Amino acid sequence: MSERVDDLEGTLAEPAFAIAREVFEYWRECVPGRDSMLVPPDRAAIDPLLDIPQAAPYLTLLDIEKGEDGRPHDYFFRLVGTRIVDFEGECTGRRLSDMMPRSQFPNAWAQYEDAVAGRLWIRIETLDWQDRGHMRYSSLFMPLRRGGRSVEMLLGVHYSEAASNIGRPAISTMTTRPVDTLPPRRE
């Protein structure tokens, strides 16, 4: 079951989303400029492993692989945190298409594509793991530049909860605010 809630900041305020909230706030503080034409942070300007080390086990860093038309066609996992490896297995050096075919996981692919376009949302799904039973899995992706203005990478934060912590159906929490209209950084 999936539900759409258009309140990213409200969802991040919930205690269960403390890790995602911390990473999102860090990312937002790194957004350059203070005017209405904000662009995502440059990869060279952030160091989440150093700046928020407590979140490092839950982070991914992905390269966006673009087709001849310039549009994203796959995502390459450059960095995968240790807690993610614990519940998903090693993903570093793999492509999303190798692990999650688009035809079988359209909601997941939509989240990656939306993040590239600046539409940030949390995907929360209850997954049935063959050897571990049901787990709630949460993901949030934020765009990064590499030099210019185009999005070339994604910073992700992911975590899971055991079935004993699952108290509500899977939801997809989405905000449709594009990157250039994100709320200003907090002073």
Sine and cosine of phi, psi and omega as CSV:
sin_phi,cos_phi,sin_psi,cos_psi,sin_omega,cos_omega
0.00,0.00,0.63,-0.77,-0.04,-1.00
-0.70,-0.71,0.63,-0.78,0.00,-1.00
-0.72,-0.70,0.60,-0.80,0.03,-1.00
-0.97,-0.25,0.79,-0.61,0.06,-1.00
-0.82,-0.58,0.85,-0.53,-0.08,-1.00
-1.00,-0.01,0.84,0.55,-0.02,-1.00
-0.53,-0.84,0.98,0.18,-0.02,-1.00
-0.88,0.48,-0.78,0.63,-0.06,-1.00
-0.91,0.41,-0.61,0.79,0.05,-1.00
-0.90,0.44,-0.66,0.75,0.03,-1.00
-0.91,0.40,-0.68,0.73,0.00,-1.00
-0.91,0.41,-0.34,0.94,0.04,-1.00
-0.96,0.28,-0.31,0.95,0.01,-1.00
-0.93,0.36,0.63,-0.78,-0.01,-1.00
-0.81,0.58,-0.56,0.83,-0.03,-1.00
-0.90,0.43,-0.30,0.96,-0.05,-1.00
-0.95,-0.32,0.42,0.91,-0.06,-1.00
-0.84,0.54,-0.68,0.74,-0.02,-1.00
-0.91,0.42,-0.76,0.65,0.00,-1.00
-0.88,0.47,-0.64,0.77,0.01,-1.00
-0.88,0.48,-0.71,0.71,-0.01,-1.00
-0.89,0.46,-0.68,0.73,0.00,-1.00
-0.93,0.37,-0.67,0.74,0.02,-1.00
-0.88,0.48,-0.72,0.70,0.00,-1.00
-0.90,0.45,-0.63,0.78,0.07,-1.00
-0.88,0.48,-0.74,0.67,0.01,-1.00
-0.86,0.51,-0.73,0.69,-0.04,-1.00
-0.90,0.44,-0.61,0.79,0.05,-1.00
-0.91,0.41,-0.40,0.92,0.00,-1.00
-1.00,0.03,-0.10,1.00,0.02,-1.00
-0.90,0.43,0.81,-0.58,-0.06,-1.00
-0.96,0.27,0.50,-0.87,0.09,-1.00
0.98,0.18,0.23,-0.97,-0.01,-1.00
-0.79,-0.62,0.10,0.99,-0.02,-1.00
-1.00,-0.02,-0.08,-1.00,-0.07,-1.00
-0.97,0.23,-0.14,0.99,-0.01,-1.00
-0.98,-0.19,0.78,0.62,-0.02,-1.00
-0.92,0.40,0.56,-0.83,0.09,-1.00
-0.83,-0.55,0.37,-0.93,-0.02,-1.00
-0.88,0.47,0.36,-0.93,0.06,-1.00
-0.88,0.47,0.45,-0.89,0.11,-0.99
-0.99,0.13,0.63,-0.77,-0.01,-1.00
-0.83,0.55,-0.61,0.79,-0.02,-1.00
-0.93,0.38,-0.31,0.95,-0.05,-1.00
-1.00,-0.03,-0.07,1.00,-0.02,-1.00
-0.84,-0.55,0.48,-0.88,0.10,-1.00
-0.56,-0.83,0.97,0.25,-0.08,-1.00
-0.88,0.48,-0.49,0.87,0.01,-1.00
-0.91,0.41,-0.55,0.84,0.03,-1.00
-1.00,0.04,-0.69,0.73,-0.12,-0.99
-0.98,0.21,-0.55,0.83,0.03,-1.00
-0.72,-0.70,0.90,0.43,-0.11,-0.99
-0.87,0.50,-0.47,0.88,0.02,-1.00
-0.91,0.42,-0.36,0.93,0.02,-1.00
-1.00,-0.05,-0.22,0.98,-0.10,-0.99
-0.78,0.62,-0.65,0.76,-0.02,-1.00
-0.90,0.43,-0.25,0.97,-0.08,-1.00
-0.96,-0.29,0.11,0.99,-0.12,-0.99
-0.99,-0.17,0.49,-0.87,0.23,-0.97
-0.79,-0.62,0.46,-0.89,0.13,-0.99
-0.76,-0.65,0.85,-0.53,-0.10,-0.99
-0.85,-0.53,0.65,-0.76,0.19,-0.98
-1.00,0.04,0.65,-0.76,0.06,-1.00
-1.00,-0.05,0.86,-0.52,0.04,-1.00
-1.00,-0.10,0.87,-0.50,-0.08,-1.00
-0.97,-0.24,0.54,-0.84,0.05,-1.00
-0.99,0.14,-0.05,-1.00,0.01,-1.00
-0.87,0.49,-0.44,0.90,0.02,-1.00
-0.99,0.14,-0.02,1.00,0.01,-1.00
1.00,0.09,-0.03,1.00,-0.01,-1.00
-1.00,-0.05,0.51,-0.86,0.03,-1.00
-0.87,0.49,0.70,-0.71,0.09,-1.00
-0.82,-0.57,-0.22,0.98,0.07,-1.00
-0.29,-0.96,0.17,-0.99,-0.06,-1.00
-0.71,-0.70,0.77,-0.63,-0.08,-1.00
-0.96,-0.30,0.84,-0.55,-0.03,-1.00
-0.98,0.18,0.97,-0.24,0.00,-1.00
-0.99,0.12,-0.62,0.79,-0.03,-1.00
-0.67,-0.74,0.71,-0.71,0.05,-1.00
-0.69,-0.72,0.85,-0.53,-0.03,-1.00
-0.91,0.42,0.37,-0.93,-0.10,-1.00
-0.90,0.43,-0.58,0.81,0.02,-1.00
-0.93,0.36,-0.55,0.84,0.05,-1.00
-0.92,0.39,-0.69,0.72,0.05,-1.00
-0.86,0.51,-0.62,0.78,0.00,-1.00
-0.85,0.52,-0.65,0.76,-0.05,-1.00
-0.97,-0.25,-0.17,0.99,0.01,-1.00
-0.88,-0.48,-0.33,0.94,-0.15,-0.99
1.00,-0.03,0.15,-0.99,-0.06,-1.00
-0.94,0.34,0.82,-0.57,0.00,-1.00
-0.89,-0.45,-0.20,0.98,-0.03,-1.00
-0.84,0.54,0.74,-0.67,0.01,-1.00
0.99,0.13,0.13,0.99,0.01,-1.00
-0.94,-0.35,0.26,-0.97,0.05,-1.00
-0.97,-0.25,0.50,-0.87,0.03,-1.00
-0.83,0.55,-0.66,0.75,-0.04,-1.00
-0.89,0.46,-0.47,0.88,0.03,-1.00
-0.96,0.28,-0.45,0.89,-0.07,-1.00
-0.98,-0.19,-0.57,0.82,-0.09,-1.00
-0.68,-0.74,1.00,0.01,0.02,-1.00
-0.83,0.55,0.69,-0.72,-0.04,-1.00
-0.80,0.60,-0.64,0.77,-0.05,-1.00
-0.92,0.40,-0.46,0.89,-0.02,-1.00
-1.00,-0.08,-0.33,0.95,-0.08,-1.00
-0.72,-0.69,0.85,0.53,-0.08,-1.00
-0.89,0.45,-0.56,0.83,0.00,-1.00
-0.91,0.41,-0.65,0.76,0.03,-1.00
-0.90,0.43,-0.74,0.68,0.01,-1.00
-0.88,0.48,-0.61,0.79,0.03,-1.00
-0.88,0.48,-0.60,0.80,0.00,-1.00
-0.91,0.41,-0.68,0.73,0.05,-1.00
-0.87,0.49,-0.74,0.67,-0.03,-1.00
-0.90,0.44,-0.65,0.76,0.04,-1.00
-0.90,0.44,-0.64,0.77,0.01,-1.00
-0.88,0.47,-0.64,0.77,0.05,-1.00
-0.87,0.50,-0.61,0.79,-0.01,-1.00
-0.99,0.13,-0.03,1.00,0.02,-1.00
1.00,0.02,0.21,0.98,0.06,-1.00
-0.98,-0.18,0.96,-0.27,-0.13,-0.99
-0.99,-0.17,0.73,-0.68,0.04,-1.00
-0.45,-0.89,0.38,-0.92,0.04,-1.00
-1.00,-0.10,0.77,-0.64,0.11,-0.99
-0.98,-0.18,0.82,-0.57,0.04,-1.00
-0.81,-0.58,0.86,-0.51,-0.01,-1.00
-0.71,-0.70,0.56,-0.83,0.15,-0.99
-1.00,-0.06,0.89,-0.45,-0.07,-1.00
-0.95,-0.31,0.57,-0.82,0.06,-1.00
-0.98,-0.18,0.98,-0.18,0.02,-1.00
-0.99,0.12,0.74,-0.68,-0.09,-1.00
-0.81,0.58,-0.70,0.71,-0.09,-1.00
-0.98,-0.21,0.01,1.00,-0.06,-1.00
-0.76,-0.65,0.05,1.00,-0.02,-1.00
0.97,0.25,-0.39,-0.92,-0.06,-1.00
-0.99,0.15,0.69,-0.72,0.07,-1.00
-0.67,-0.75,0.60,-0.80,0.13,-0.99
-1.00,0.01,0.77,-0.63,-0.07,-1.00
-0.85,-0.52,0.78,-0.62,-0.04,-1.00
-0.86,-0.52,0.63,-0.78,0.03,-1.00
-0.63,-0.78,0.60,-0.80,0.13,-0.99
-0.65,-0.76,0.74,-0.67,0.02,-1.00
-0.87,-0.49,0.62,-0.79,0.02,-1.00
-0.77,-0.64,0.68,-0.73,-0.06,-1.00
-0.97,0.23,0.49,-0.87,0.08,-1.00
-0.71,-0.70,0.51,-0.86,0.10,-0.99
-0.99,-0.15,0.24,-0.97,0.15,-0.99
-0.72,-0.69,0.99,0.16,-0.11,-0.99
0.99,-0.10,-0.91,-0.42,-0.05,-1.00
-0.68,0.74,-0.45,-0.89,-0.06,-1.00
-0.99,-0.17,-0.23,0.97,-0.07,-1.00
-0.99,0.13,0.53,-0.85,0.01,-1.00
-0.97,0.23,0.82,-0.57,-0.05,-1.00
-0.86,-0.51,-0.27,0.96,-0.06,-1.00
-0.59,-0.80,0.28,-0.96,0.13,-0.99
-0.80,-0.60,0.65,-0.76,0.17,-0.98
-0.97,-0.23,0.82,-0.57,-0.02,-1.00
-0.87,-0.49,0.48,-0.88,0.14,-0.99
-0.78,-0.62,0.75,-0.66,-0.11,-0.99
-0.65,-0.76,0.59,-0.81,0.13,-0.99
-0.35,-0.94,0.26,-0.97,-0.03,-1.00
-0.74,-0.67,0.34,-0.94,0.09,-1.00
-0.80,-0.60,0.59,-0.81,0.05,-1.00
-0.93,0.37,0.29,-0.96,-0.03,-1.00
-0.83,0.55,-0.53,0.85,-0.02,-1.00
-0.90,0.43,-0.33,0.94,0.01,-1.00
-0.99,-0.11,-0.03,1.00,-0.06,-1.00
-1.00,0.08,0.92,-0.40,-0.04,-1.00
-0.87,-0.49,-0.03,1.00,0.00,-1.00
-0.52,-0.86,0.28,-0.96,-0.02,-1.00
-0.93,0.37,0.27,-0.96,0.05,-1.00
-0.89,0.45,0.64,-0.77,0.04,-1.00
-0.73,-0.68,0.40,-0.92,0.19,-0.98
-0.90,-0.43,0.91,-0.42,-0.02,-1.00
-0.99,-0.12,0.83,-0.55,-0.16,-0.99
-0.74,-0.68,0.63,-0.78,0.21,-0.98
-0.88,-0.47,0.60,-0.80,-0.03,-1.00
-0.97,-0.25,0.25,0.97,0.03,-1.00
-0.95,0.31,0.87,-0.50,0.04,-1.00
-0.94,0.33,0.31,-0.95,-0.06,-1.00
-0.82,0.58,-0.61,0.79,-0.08,-1.00
-0.96,0.28,-0.02,1.00,0.06,-1.00
-0.81,-0.59,0.37,0.93,0.06,-1.00
-0.89,0.46,0.45,-0.89,0.04,-1.00
-0.86,0.51,0.48,-0.87,0.00,-1.00
-0.90,0.43,0.37,-0.93,0.05,-1.00
-0.89,0.46,0.49,-0.87,0.08,-1.00
-0.99,0.17,0.63,-0.78,0.00,-1.00
-1.00,0.01,0.00,0.00,0.00,0.00
